[in-house]
Amino acid sequence: MINRGDFYSDEEWKRFLAFSRGLQTPCMVVSLNRVKNNYVQLRDSFPYASIYYAVKANPHHDILALLAELGAHFDIASRYELDEVLALDVSPDRISYGNTIKKARDIAYFYEKGVRMFATDSREDLKNIVANAPASRIYVRILIESATTADWPLSRKFGCHPDMAYDLLVMARGSGLTPYGISFHVGSQQRDIGQWNDAIARAKYLFSSLEEEEGIRLTMINMGGGFPAPYLTPANVLSDYASEIHRYLTDDFGDEVPHIVLEPGRSLVGNAGILVSEVVLISRKNNTALNRWVYLDAGKFNGLIETLDESIKYPIVTDKDIAGGKEAEVILAGPTCDSVDILYENYKYRLPADLKIGDRIYFLSAGAYTSTYASVGFNGFPPLQTFIMK
Ligand SMILES: *Cc1c(COP(=O)(O)O)cnc(C)c1O
C-alpha cells in the first residue's frame, strides 16, 4: 500500500474525493493550486532563471492561462501550441521555439507571429532558420548521452556533438543570426543531479572556446527540464537540485554566470493531476494462479503511455486502503484489445485483497504527459477528459 499521506493531506484528499465523486471515469482531475505552488517554488529556487514552461507536459487551457498570468515564458514545439499560447495574450518575446525538428514554413509562421528565439541542432534546420527567421537569436542543443538515470530519457534523438554545436554557432553568426547560447536536456525525471554538472561543463567549454577562437560571446544556457515529480522511485527534493546546480554554475562561470533558462514540464504539473479510473474486471489466468489480473478503464492508450517499460511508476491508491489491511500482488492492465496495454507486470503493485469490480483506482502524480498522450478513439474509447479543480 502506498502511504497516501505522503502525497495528499487528509483535507486536500477529502476535497478531491468530493470533487471527483460524481465524475465518470476514466478522467483527470487537475489542481490549479498545485500548479501554482510548483511554479512559485521553482521560481523561488532559481531566482536568477527565466522559466519557460514546456507546454507539451500538459497544455490544458487553464494551466496555460494560470502560468501566463504568473509571468511564465513558454517553450513551444509546434504552431498549434503557439496559437494556444498567443491566444492568451502572451507576447512573442516570452516564447521560444524549442523543437529542433521543424518545417521551414513553420519557422516562417513563428517569425511572422513575432517569435525571435529558436533552438537548433543541425545544419539543415539552421539554414531554414536563416532563410525564414532572419536576425533571430539562436541556441544550439547539445547531445547528452548519459541518461540512464532519467526515468524517461530524451537522449539520442535530440542535440548534436559539441564540436558541431561550435560550427553551427559560427555559421549562425556568419548568416546574420545572433548566437545566443547552448541548451541541453538531461532527461525527464532525472534523478541524478550530477548530470547537470557534466552538461554545464560542456556548455562552459563551448562558451570559452567560441569566445577565444571566434570572438563569439554567448550569453544564455538553457538547462531544459528534468526536474522530478513524486513517483514511487524516490528523487531528491527540488531544493537539492537548486543548490547543486547553482554550485555547478558558479564553479564553472564564477561571477559571470550567463542568463539561465529552465524548461520545466513534469515538475510543474506532475503532482497536480490525479487520474481516476475504475476496475473493469478482475480475473486469474488459471485456477491456481497466485496473481490476479486487474483490468482498469485507463491504460496505455488513454493516458498512461509512460508506463511503457514500466518507466514511470505512479503512486496508486484505492478507497479500500487501510493500514494493516490484507493486500495481494496484482498485474495491472488497461481496457483495450491490444496486449501492449499492460501497465505493470514485472513490478507488482499490492492492492487490497477485497478490491472489487467497480472500485476506483487513483493514479497520483499523473498530471504530466498523460491527457494529451491519449489516443483518439482506439477501440472507440474517447480521449481522457480533464476536470480542473480550482
Ligand atoms: C519535454 C521537454 C522539456 C520538459 O521536460 P521535463 O522533464 O518534463 O521537465 C523541456 N525542454 C524540452 C526541449 C523538451 O522537449
The ligand as an SDF file (V2000), in Angstrom:
LIG
                    3D

 15 15  0  0  0  0  0  0  0  0999 V2000
    9.8200   17.8700  -22.9320 C   0  0  0  0  0  0  0  0  0  0  0  0
   10.8040   18.9690  -22.8720 C   0  0  0  0  0  0  0  0  0  0  0  0
   11.0080   19.6650  -21.6910 C   0  0  0  0  0  0  0  0  0  0  0  0
   10.3140   19.3130  -20.3890 C   0  0  0  0  0  0  0  0  0  0  0  0
   10.9950   18.3200  -19.6990 O   0  0  0  0  0  0  0  0  0  0  0  0
   10.5240   17.8180  -18.2630 P   0  0  0  0  0  0  0  0  0  0  0  0
   11.4810   16.7370  -17.9490 O   0  0  0  0  0  0  0  0  0  0  0  0
    9.1220   17.3770  -18.3720 O   0  0  0  0  0  0  0  0  0  0  0  0
   10.6540   18.9620  -17.3280 O   0  0  0  0  0  0  0  0  0  0  0  0
   11.8900   20.7200  -21.7100 C   0  0  0  0  0  0  0  0  0  0  0  0
   12.5560   21.0640  -22.8330 N   0  0  0  0  0  0  0  0  0  0  0  0
   12.3850   20.4210  -23.9960 C   0  0  0  0  0  0  0  0  0  0  0  0
   13.1270   20.8640  -25.1920 C   0  0  0  0  0  0  0  0  0  0  0  0
   11.5190   19.3440  -24.0470 C   0  0  0  0  0  0  0  0  0  0  0  0
   11.3650   18.6830  -25.1950 O   0  0  0  0  0  0  0  0  0  0  0  0
  1  2  1  0
  2  3  1  0
  2 14  2  0
  3  4  1  0
  3 10  2  0
  4  5  1  0
  5  6  1  0
  6  7  2  0
  6  8  1  0
  6  9  1  0
 10 11  1  0
 11 12  2  0
 12 13  1  0
 12 14  1  0
 14 15  1  0
M  END
$$$$
